[in-house]
Amino acid sequence: MYSPYEIVSKSALPALRSMIARRLREDYHLTQQQVADKLGVTQASVSNYGRRTRGVMMNLETDPTIAKAADRIAASLSAGEADQRDIMQAMTEVCDYIRINHLMCTLHEELEPGFPTEGCSACDGALSFKDSGKLKILAGG
């Protein structure tokens, strides 16, 4: 059984990084190593994004909200003024958007045939720090 967070980390996040890397390479003419340094990945990962052998399990370009977010993240990274925490927060928000809007359901069905994605609400859950008291209830404490 795949958790939504496993699918995010293995599919959605690499797809988002690929989008950002492509923008940094094509729009801002950064080298693979410069892109890798900005994204905190290896140069080989950036090469794989470019050859479309990594970060391709999900096509996020078709979602205008995600495309705009990738544009903004790439612009911020290329300007050299980006705070890593802000970039991390923006990428996390995009991953949350992907999860909350059920953009992974089709992929989940492909990865785990027979899993009942229809009516599934696993991706809906959100527990903020303010609600951390709920964890005690969920854990039986």
C-alpha positions in Angstrom: 0.0 0.0 0.0 1.5 3.3 -1.1 1.0 6.4 1.1 0.3 9.7 -0.7 3.6 11.0 0.7 5.5 8.1 -1.0 3.9 9.1 -4.3 4.7 12.7 -3.7 8.3 12.0 -2.9 8.9 9.5 -5.7 6.8 11.1 -8.4 5.4 14.6 -7.8 8.5 16.2 -6.3 10.8 14.9 -9.0 8.3 16.1 -11.6 8.3 19.5 -10.0 12.1 19.7 -9.8 12.2 18.6 -13.5 9.9 21.5 -14.4 12.0 24.0 -12.5 15.3 22.6 -13.8 14.0 22.8 -17.4 13.0 26.5 -16.9 16.4 27.3 -15.3 18.2 25.7 -18.2 16.0 27.0 -21.1 14.8 30.4 -19.8 17.8 31.5 -17.7 20.6 29.6 -19.5 22.1 28.1 -16.4 24.5 25.1 -16.7 23.5 21.7 -15.4 25.8 22.2 -12.4 24.4 25.6 -11.6 20.8 24.2 -11.7 21.9 21.2 -9.5 23.4 23.6 -7.0 20.3 25.7 -6.8 18.0 22.7 -6.5 20.2 20.8 -4.1 20.4 17.8 -6.4 23.2 16.2 -8.4 24.3 17.3 -11.9 23.4 13.8 -13.0 19.8 14.3 -11.8 19.6 17.6 -13.8 20.9 15.7 -16.9 18.2 13.0 -16.3 15.5 15.7 -16.0 16.7 17.1 -19.3 16.7 13.8 -21.1 13.3 13.1 -19.5 14.5 9.9 -17.8 13.7 11.3 -14.3 10.7 13.2 -13.1 8.4 11.9 -15.8 5.9 9.8 -13.9 3.6 12.8 -13.7 3.0 15.5 -16.2 2.4 18.6 -14.1 2.8 21.1 -16.9 -0.9 20.8 -17.9 -1.9 22.4 -14.6 -1.7 26.2 -14.9 -1.3 26.7 -11.1 1.7 24.4 -10.9 3.2 25.8 -14.1 3.0 29.3 -12.7 4.5 28.2 -9.4 7.4 26.5 -11.3 7.9 29.7 -13.2 8.0 31.8 -10.0 10.4 29.3 -8.3 12.7 29.3 -11.3 12.7 33.1 -11.5 13.5 33.4 -7.8 16.3 30.8 -8.0 17.8 32.4 -11.1 17.9 35.8 -9.6 20.1 34.5 -6.8 18.0 36.2 -4.2 16.0 33.2 -3.1 16.0 32.2 0.5 16.2 28.4 0.6 13.5 28.2 3.2 11.2 30.2 0.9 11.9 27.9 -2.0 11.4 24.8 0.2 8.1 26.3 1.4 6.9 27.0 -2.1 7.8 23.5 -3.3 6.0 22.0 -0.3 2.9 24.1 -1.1 3.0 22.8 -4.7 3.2 19.2 -3.4 0.3 19.9 -1.0 -1.7 21.3 -3.9 -1.0 18.2 -5.9 -2.0 15.9 -3.0 -5.1 17.9 -2.0 -6.4 18.2 -5.5 -6.1 14.5 -6.1 -3.7 14.9 -9.0 -2.0 11.6 -8.1 -5.0 9.3 -8.2 -4.4 8.1 -11.7 -0.8 7.4 -11.0 -1.8 5.6 -7.8 -4.1 3.4 -9.8 -1.3 2.5 -12.1 1.2 1.8 -9.3 -1.2 -0.2 -7.2 -3.8 -1.9 -9.4 -6.9 -2.8 -7.4 -6.5 0.0 -4.8 -9.8 1.7 -4.5 -9.0 5.3 -5.3 -12.6 6.1 -6.0 -13.9 7.8 -2.8 -10.5 7.7 -1.2 -9.8 10.6 1.1 -6.3 9.8 2.2 -4.9 12.9 0.4 -7.5 15.2 2.0 -6.0 15.0 5.5 -4.1 17.9 6.7 -2.8 18.3 10.3 -1.3 21.6 11.2 0.9 22.3 14.2 -2.2 24.0 15.7 -4.0 20.7 15.4 -1.2 18.5 16.8 -3.4 17.6 19.8 -5.3 15.4 17.4 -2.3 13.2 17.1 -2.7 12.2 20.7 -6.3 11.2 20.0 -5.3 9.3 16.9 -2.5 7.6 18.7 -4.9 6.7 21.5 -3.1 8.8 24.1 
